[in-house]
Amino acid sequence: MAETTIKASAVRLAAAALRGDLAALAAREKVTVFLTTHNLAEAEKLCGLVGVIRKGKLAALGPPNQLRARGGASQVTITGRGFNEQMLAQLSARPEVAAANVYDGRLLIDLKGEADVAPLVSLIVSEGGAIEEVNKSRARLEEVFLTLMQEER
């Protein structure tokens, strides 16, 4: 078990060192580095411009932030208690909310676009919800890629 953990740590360190070396090379030499990878988390961290190729054709091209905005909305995860059906119905009725569900004691809210979370938090509190933590996450590049691949079907 310890050996596996050490190997995983070494791989993460090597990947971070490679990212740093590539970024330094591009900045120092003022060159463009073309990176072909299936590891979209790496591309998201390293690349200023990302192209997605599907069946030999360019399906999308842009900075990672722009592609993330195109490919998927944000999700809000709220940890707390007092989440009830009436609250879920009110949240789901809001124009910026695509879906609201309770899963494993957490309130999960799928947003339409980059909506502001503060009004949703206010609604939850006004309906008796007790909030301990709010975490808003954007779509990852991997989710965008999967969306782009499904568009063909």
C-alpha positions as CSV (number, residue, x, y, z in Angstrom):
1,M,0.0,0.0,0.0
2,A,2.7,2.5,0.9
3,E,4.7,1.6,-2.2
4,T,1.6,2.4,-4.4
5,T,1.2,5.8,-2.6
6,I,4.8,6.6,-3.2
7,K,4.5,5.8,-6.9
8,A,1.4,7.9,-7.3
9,S,3.1,10.8,-5.6
10,A,6.1,10.4,-7.8
11,V,3.9,10.4,-10.9
12,R,2.1,13.6,-9.7
13,L,5.4,15.3,-9.0
14,A,6.8,14.3,-12.5
15,A,3.6,15.6,-14.2
16,A,3.9,18.9,-12.3
17,A,7.6,19.2,-13.2
18,L,6.8,18.6,-16.9
19,R,4.0,21.2,-16.8
20,G,6.4,23.7,-15.3
21,D,9.2,22.9,-17.8
22,L,6.9,23.3,-20.8
23,A,5.4,26.6,-19.5
24,A,8.9,27.9,-18.8
25,L,10.1,26.8,-22.3
26,A,7.2,28.5,-24.0
27,A,7.7,31.8,-22.0
28,R,11.5,31.9,-22.3
29,E,11.7,31.0,-26.0
30,K,8.4,32.8,-26.9
31,V,7.3,29.7,-28.8
32,T,4.0,27.8,-29.1
33,V,4.0,24.2,-27.8
34,F,1.6,21.8,-29.4
35,L,0.5,19.2,-26.8
36,T,-1.5,16.2,-27.9
37,T,-3.1,14.5,-24.9
38,H,-6.1,12.6,-23.7
39,N,-5.4,14.0,-20.2
40,L,-7.7,16.9,-20.3
41,A,-6.9,17.9,-16.7
42,E,-3.3,18.4,-17.8
43,A,-4.4,20.4,-20.9
44,E,-6.7,22.6,-18.6
45,K,-3.7,23.4,-16.4
46,L,-1.1,24.0,-19.1
47,C,-2.8,25.2,-22.3
48,G,-3.9,28.7,-23.1
49,L,-5.7,27.5,-26.2
50,V,-7.4,24.1,-26.5
51,G,-8.6,22.4,-29.7
52,V,-10.9,19.3,-29.6
53,I,-10.8,17.1,-32.7
54,R,-13.6,14.7,-33.5
55,K,-13.3,12.4,-36.5
56,G,-10.4,14.4,-37.9
57,K,-12.3,17.7,-37.8
58,L,-11.9,20.6,-35.3
59,A,-15.0,20.4,-33.1
60,A,-14.1,23.3,-30.8
61,L,-11.2,25.7,-30.3
62,G,-10.7,28.3,-27.6
63,P,-9.2,29.1,-24.2
64,P,-10.1,26.6,-21.5
65,N,-12.4,29.1,-19.7
66,Q,-14.3,29.7,-22.9
67,L,-14.7,26.0,-23.7
68,R,-15.9,25.3,-20.1
69,A,-18.6,28.0,-20.4
70,R,-19.7,26.5,-23.7
71,G,-19.8,22.9,-22.6
72,G,-21.5,22.9,-19.2
73,A,-23.0,24.9,-16.5
74,S,-21.9,25.3,-12.9
75,Q,-23.0,23.1,-10.1
76,V,-23.4,24.2,-6.5
77,T,-23.0,21.7,-3.7
78,I,-24.4,22.9,-0.3
79,T,-23.7,21.0,2.9
80,G,-26.1,21.5,5.7
81,R,-29.5,20.3,6.9
82,G,-33.2,21.2,6.7
83,F,-33.5,20.7,3.0
84,N,-37.1,19.8,2.1
85,E,-39.3,19.2,-0.9
86,Q,-40.9,22.7,-0.8
87,M,-37.4,24.2,-0.8
88,L,-36.4,22.0,-3.8
89,A,-39.6,23.0,-5.7
90,Q,-38.8,26.7,-5.1
91,L,-35.2,26.3,-6.2
92,S,-36.2,24.3,-9.3
93,A,-38.7,27.0,-10.3
94,R,-36.0,29.7,-10.4
95,P,-34.9,30.6,-14.0
96,E,-31.1,30.2,-13.2
97,V,-31.6,26.6,-11.8
98,A,-31.6,23.6,-14.1
99,A,-32.2,21.1,-11.3
100,A,-32.1,20.8,-7.5
101,N,-31.8,17.5,-5.7
102,V,-30.7,16.2,-2.3
103,Y,-28.2,13.5,-2.5
104,D,-26.3,11.9,0.4
105,G,-27.4,14.8,2.8
106,R,-26.1,17.5,0.4
107,L,-28.1,19.8,-1.8
108,L,-26.9,19.7,-5.4
109,I,-28.0,22.6,-7.6
110,D,-27.3,22.5,-11.4
111,L,-27.2,26.0,-12.7
112,K,-28.0,27.4,-16.2
113,G,-24.8,29.3,-17.1
114,E,-22.8,31.3,-14.6
115,A,-25.6,32.3,-12.2
116,D,-25.1,34.1,-9.0
117,V,-25.4,31.8,-5.9
118,A,-26.2,34.4,-3.3
119,P,-30.0,34.6,-4.1
120,L,-30.2,30.8,-3.9
121,V,-28.5,30.8,-0.5
122,S,-30.9,33.5,0.7
123,L,-33.9,31.4,-0.4
124,I,-32.5,28.3,1.4
125,V,-32.0,30.2,4.6
126,S,-35.4,31.9,4.4
127,E,-37.0,28.4,4.0
128,G,-35.3,27.1,7.2
129,G,-32.2,25.5,5.7
130,A,-29.1,25.5,7.8
131,I,-26.0,26.0,5.6
132,E,-22.6,24.8,6.7
133,E,-20.7,25.1,3.4
134,V,-21.3,26.3,-0.2
135,N,-19.1,25.1,-3.1
136,K,-19.6,26.3,-6.7
137,S,-17.8,24.4,-9.4
138,R,-17.5,25.0,-13.1
139,A,-17.7,22.4,-15.7
140,R,-14.3,20.7,-16.2
141,L,-12.7,20.4,-19.7
142,E,-13.4,16.7,-19.6
143,E,-17.1,17.3,-19.2
144,V,-17.0,19.7,-22.2
145,F,-15.2,17.1,-24.2
146,L,-17.9,14.5,-23.4
147,T,-20.6,17.0,-24.4
148,L,-18.9,17.7,-27.7
149,M,-18.6,14.0,-28.4
150,Q,-22.3,13.4,-27.7
151,E,-23.3,16.3,-30.0
152,E,-22.5,14.1,-32.9
153,R,-25.0,11.4,-31.9
